[in-house]
Amino acid sequence: MNYLDLPLDSTIKYDIVCLHKSDHQYSMPFHKHTGFELELYISGDINLITDKLTYHMEPGFLTLIPPGVWHRTMTVHDVIPYERIVLNLKPNVIDQLSTSETNLADCFYVNGKNDINILKLDAQQMSTYVSLCHQLIPIIDASDYGSDIKRKALIAQIMLIANTASPFNRPDKKNMIPSLIKQITEFVDLNLSGDLTLSAFSSHFFLTSAYINRYFKSYMGLPLHTYIIEKRLELAKELLANGQSVSDTCIQCGFGNYSHFIRTFKAHVGVSPGHYHL
């Protein structure tokens, strides 16, 4: 599989997706996945963006993105093609390959935090990683004898590289996220139950609402209102999974209008809040 038609919410319905792609211009909207994502950067002038950081990517960088983490990549200049290998795995795939002694998902959680981990592969690791992915791509959908064993063996080897490669910690590598973007996302996180209208942002930052919305969208790739809704729905799912009532969840997530909360939740999640479970 070397093509993936993603829906607007970037939900991936397949257990395993592996793509080797190249583009001169690329700008993925801010999104998240329900599974794990590994992306090996081979070439290109690329920035990796989350709501907490922006890093310039270099050949050999392997980013490990756990479920639910907002991110996007975009080309800075299009002189050099943006070439990468992307591997998406549902949690059950990694669970089945892990053992009581070796949890292959460990590499996604740096110091126990649910955030992006950036590794630096050496030349040998990079060559091996690319070779394994190239062997995996043509047999992802295969059903002939032994193909399932081959898939598991290849993915296990890929995940072992991800768990043994050196973390990227060069001291001169700076987080390039603009201060205003960081302040906006922090303001959202601190006020999910309160007023997050554009006028509230304007009053807090002493900037026009039009400027804030335009600036956020140009950098993140989606409107500020959409980002707020998604963050509120993340909190709603967490509260519902912990036993909160639908009405209390509606209030704590800042929706205000109960019927609006029900409609929005069902439209984005696929089920009503009363029927949601992890």
QUITA-V794302 format. One record per residue. N is the residue number from 1. RES is the residue in one small letter. PSI is psi in radians with two decimals (999 if undefined). OMEGA is omega in radians with two decimals (* if undefined). Layout:
<<N,RES,PSI,OMEGA> <N,RES,PSI,OMEGA>>
This chain:
<<1,m,2.06,3.13> <2,n,0.37,3.07> <3,y,2.39,-3.13> <4,l,2.07,3.12> <5,d,1.70,-3.07> <6,l,2.48,2.97> <7,p,3.04,-3.05> <8,l,-0.55,-3.12> <9,d,0.12,3.08> <10,s,0.37,3.07> <11,t,2.25,3.12> <12,i,2.09,-3.05> <13,k,-0.22,-3.11> <14,y,2.61,3.09> <15,d,-0.63,-3.08> <16,i,2.24,3.03> <17,v,2.28,3.07> <18,c,2.16,-3.07> <19,l,2.36,2.97> <20,h,1.94,-2.97> <21,k,2.76,3.09> <22,s,2.27,3.12> <23,d,2.54,3.04> <24,h,-0.63,3.09> <25,q,2.29,-3.09> <26,y,2.33,3.09> <27,s,1.66,3.13> <28,m,2.25,3.08> <29,p,2.72,3.06> <30,f,2.24,-3.07> <31,h,3.05,3.08> <32,k,2.87,-3.14> <33,h,2.81,3.06> <34,t,-0.15,3.12> <35,g,-2.94,3.14> <36,f,2.52,3.11> <37,e,2.35,3.01> <38,l,2.30,3.10> <39,e,2.07,3.09> <40,l,2.15,3.13> <41,y,2.12,-3.11> <42,i,-0.73,3.10> <43,s,2.92,3.08> <44,g,2.81,3.10> <45,d,1.63,-2.89> <46,i,2.44,2.96> <47,n,2.39,3.00> <48,l,2.23,-3.03> <49,i,2.29,2.93> <50,t,-3.09,3.11> <51,d,0.00,-3.14> <52,k,-0.37,-3.04> <53,l,2.81,2.96> <54,t,2.11,3.12> <55,y,2.54,3.03> <56,h,2.21,-3.06> <57,m,2.66,3.13> <58,e,2.70,3.10> <59,p,2.34,-3.12> <60,g,-0.16,3.06> <61,f,2.34,3.06> <62,l,2.00,3.12> <63,t,2.38,3.14> <64,l,2.03,-3.00> <65,i,1.94,3.14> <66,p,2.92,-3.14> <67,p,2.49,3.02> <68,g,0.04,-3.11> <69,v,2.17,3.13> <70,w,2.38,3.13> <71,h,2.85,2.99> <72,r,2.75,3.00> <73,t,2.58,3.14> <74,m,2.53,3.11> <75,t,2.43,3.05> <76,v,-0.85,3.03> <77,h,2.66,-3.04> <78,d,0.38,-3.13> <79,v,-0.79,3.13> <80,i,2.28,-3.14> <81,p,2.45,3.05> <82,y,1.73,-3.12> <83,e,2.35,-3.10> <84,r,2.81,2.98> <85,i,2.15,-3.12> <86,v,2.29,3.10> <87,l,2.11,3.09> <88,n,2.27,-3.11> <89,l,2.27,3.03> <90,k,2.62,-3.10> <91,p,-0.61,-3.10> <92,n,-0.48,3.12> <93,v,-0.80,3.14> <94,i,-0.66,3.12> <95,d,-0.74,-3.10> <96,q,-0.46,-3.13> <97,l,-0.35,-3.11> <98,s,2.80,3.09> <99,t,3.10,3.11> <100,s,-0.40,-3.14> <101,e,-0.39,-3.06> <102,t,1.81,3.06> <103,n,1.87,-3.06> <104,l,-0.17,3.10> <105,a,-0.09,-3.09> <106,d,-0.62,-3.05> <107,c,-0.30,-3.12> <108,f,-0.23,-3.04> <109,y,1.75,-3.11> <110,v,2.08,-3.12> <111,n,0.60,3.10> <112,g,0.07,-3.08> <113,k,2.54,3.12> <114,n,1.39,-3.07> <115,d,2.99,-3.13> <116,i,2.38,3.07> <117,n,2.32,-3.14> <118,i,2.15,3.13> <119,l,2.83,3.08> <120,k,1.94,3.12> <121,l,2.42,3.01> <122,d,3.09,-3.03> <123,a,-0.73,-3.12> <124,q,-0.77,3.12> <125,q,-0.72,-3.13> <126,m,-0.77,3.13> <127,s,-0.77,3.13> <128,t,-0.74,-3.14> <129,y,-0.83,3.14> <130,v,-0.75,3.14> <131,s,-0.76,3.13> <132,l,-0.73,3.13> <133,c,-0.67,3.12> <134,h,-0.54,3.05> <135,q,-0.54,-3.11> <136,l,-0.73,-3.02> <137,i,-0.86,-3.06> <138,p,-0.18,-3.10> <139,i,0.16,-3.13> <140,i,-0.73,-3.11> <141,d,0.13,-3.09> <142,a,2.60,-3.14> <143,s,0.15,-3.14> <144,d,2.93,-3.05> <145,y,2.21,3.06> <146,g,-0.11,-3.08> <147,s,-0.58,3.12> <148,d,-0.68,3.11> <149,i,-0.72,3.12> <150,k,-0.76,3.12> <151,r,-0.84,-3.12> <152,k,-0.72,-3.12> <153,a,-0.74,-3.14> <154,l,-0.79,-3.13> <155,i,-0.68,3.11> <156,a,-0.73,3.12> <157,q,-0.69,3.10> <158,i,-0.78,-3.11> <159,m,-0.52,3.07> <160,l,-0.66,3.05> <161,i,-0.78,-3.12> <162,a,-0.51,-3.12> <163,n,-0.17,-3.11> <164,t,-0.14,3.12> <165,a,2.75,-3.11> <166,s,2.39,3.06> <167,p,2.62,3.11> <168,f,2.02,-3.10> <169,n,0.56,3.13> <170,r,2.22,-3.02> <171,p,-0.41,-3.10> <172,d,0.04,3.13> <173,k,2.00,-3.02> <174,k,2.54,2.99> <175,n,2.09,-3.02> <176,m,0.22,-3.11> <177,i,2.31,3.12> <178,p,2.48,-3.10> <179,s,-0.72,-3.09> <180,l,-0.68,3.11> <181,i,-0.78,3.13> <182,k,-0.73,3.13> <183,q,-0.67,3.14> <184,i,-0.82,-3.13> <185,t,-0.61,3.08> <186,e,-0.68,3.11> <187,f,-0.70,3.10> <188,v,-0.85,-3.10> <189,d,-0.62,-3.09> <190,l,-0.22,-3.02> <191,n,0.53,-3.11> <192,l,-0.50,3.14> <193,s,-0.07,-3.05> <194,g,-2.61,-3.05> <195,d,1.98,3.10> <196,l,0.60,3.03> <197,t,2.83,3.13> <198,l,-0.56,3.11> <199,s,-0.57,3.10> <200,a,-0.71,3.08> <201,f,-0.72,-3.13> <202,s,-0.76,-3.14> <203,s,-0.66,-3.08> <204,h,-0.71,-3.04> <205,f,-0.04,3.14> <206,f,0.73,3.09> <207,l,2.74,3.13> <208,t,2.58,-3.13> <209,s,-0.62,3.13> <210,a,-0.73,3.14> <211,y,-0.79,-3.13> <212,i,-0.82,-3.12> <213,n,-0.75,-3.12> <214,r,-0.74,-3.13> <215,y,-0.79,-3.13> <216,f,-0.81,-3.10> <217,k,-0.67,-3.12> <218,s,-0.54,-3.10> <219,y,-0.75,-3.05> <220,m,-0.39,3.12> <221,g,0.15,3.05> <222,l,2.71,-3.12> <223,p,2.62,3.11> <224,l,-0.70,-3.14> <225,h,-0.72,3.12> <226,t,-0.73,3.11> <227,y,-0.75,-3.14> <228,i,-0.78,3.13> <229,i,-0.79,-3.11> <230,e,-0.69,3.12> <231,k,-0.66,3.10> <232,r,-0.65,3.12> <233,l,-0.60,3.05> <234,e,-0.83,3.12> <235,l,-0.71,-3.13> <236,a,-0.77,3.14> <237,k,-0.69,3.12> <238,e,-0.78,-3.13> <239,l,-0.75,3.13> <240,l,-0.70,3.13> <241,a,-0.43,3.12> <242,n,0.17,3.01> <243,g,0.09,3.11> <244,q,2.57,3.09> <245,s,2.80,3.14> <246,v,-0.72,-3.11> <247,s,-0.75,3.10> <248,d,-0.67,3.12> <249,t,-0.73,3.12> <250,c,-0.79,-3.11> <251,i,-0.82,-3.07> <252,q,-0.38,-3.14> <253,c,0.07,3.01> <254,g,0.31,-3.14> <255,f,-0.56,3.10> <256,g,-1.16,-3.11> <257,n,2.10,-3.04> <258,y,-0.82,-3.10> <259,s,-0.61,3.08> <260,h,-0.70,3.11> <261,f,-0.80,-3.13> <262,i,-0.83,-3.11> <263,r,-0.77,-3.10> <264,t,-0.77,-3.13> <265,f,-0.82,-3.11> <266,k,-0.66,-3.13> <267,a,-0.62,-3.08> <268,h,-0.64,-3.02> <269,v,-0.49,3.12> <270,g,-0.24,3.07> <271,v,2.82,3.10> <272,s,2.74,-3.14> <273,p,-0.61,-3.12> <274,g,-0.34,-3.14> <275,h,0.18,-3.10> <276,y,2.41,2.99> <277,h,2.65,-3.12> <278,l,999,*>>
